Amino acid sequence: MSDAASLADYRSALTTPGATGPVIAALFGRLPIAMVGISLLLYTQSQTGSFATAGLVSGAALIGVAMGSVAQGRIVDRFGPTRPLFVFSTVFAALAVLEVAAIELRAPVPTLVGCALALGLSQPQVGSASRALWHRLLPPGPARTAAYSYEAISMEVFFILGPGLAGLFVTAPWPGTGLVIGVATQFLGSVAFAMTRTVRAWGSRETAPAHSGGLLGAFARPAVRTVALTALGFGLVIGFIEVAVPASATAAGHPGVGGLLLSLWSVSSVLFGVLYGMRPWPRPLYLRLPVLLGGFALLSALLAIPTSLIGLAMVMVLVGTLITPQSTAHSLAIEAAAPPGAAAEAFGWVITSVTLGLAIGQSISGALVESAGPPVAFLCASAAGVVIALIVWLLRHTVSGRPPERQGTTVVTATPRPGQAAGAGAPDADPSASAPQSV
């Protein structure tokens, strides 16, 4: 199927029967996704006075999300989303209360980190369930591609609102306001998503046997691992920047501006993402993964140049143009790579990788901004992203289905592996067009 999507395809996807309820509920379930993380970071920093501690706490929450998303995905693939989302949403809300109490009581750093880890583990994964649901609602074609693009673009809208709201609420009389509002909204949205008729029907019919790949599950597939590595690099770069930008604003004497600055790159991401989806480049998906990540990493180095917040804001807009194209590429690639019956788990590996990258980036960046300053953190983000993009380039054959070229050997065709269509190894083939739709 083609991976270019027109505006008519977006309309067709969003108006398909059974989609309205889950789409609206998922908006509320994922709206606070950036707000919760940034609010936790800013709230902890305001109470402890340390970006290093705040980075550890926020990073621990993200590690929890990374660990919990795959487990939740497997449970959703097995039982459907309704019961798991009810359980995890309830536990998530209770642990949020515990985290707030620990921060207010000035608990030791290990306690704050432990509570944050548990909070992340229980965060309801509406995103992976929502993306996997499109396979049940739409046949392969431009409309399904538009649906995945919508998922990526809507996430960027949340990243526009989330950091800005977090920056606003941290200046309220009580700096934990943003965290509480974000958790409450996510709880209500997740429960509403689980209660929609379309989602409840998921658990009552199985269209494919559950995939068995041992402990690794879907991650046993080389293509899934390559997409996950790409997502890790994507999250790593963002994690560095999400700490360095608020630190730059704080150093300039305007701490409340940090969240607004982070919102700016999401604005350009949404606008450019729609245009990019109509004519994506590079056309082959296996090339798009390393090229987009490498370009994003190189642009991130420019953030070290500005000496004013206005200059930083302008560069943030430029860097943000390559965020949504990467998110969409991840969704398309993981759909082609996912084993039958493991859609939610496969998407969970992408979430795991992004959040693990965010956690590592935030943790390292928190120490760097205090010891060497934000510009060094920006440069480290760029270097880390470029290195991972080069590794993905070397592994691109796992996504394309083409074996690595050997000197003196002419590869005429690639033997299809299980779950891969014949012809996927043709030069310049796009796996999103040739791989069977098995998710």
Beta strands, then each sheet from edge to edge (+ up, - down):
end
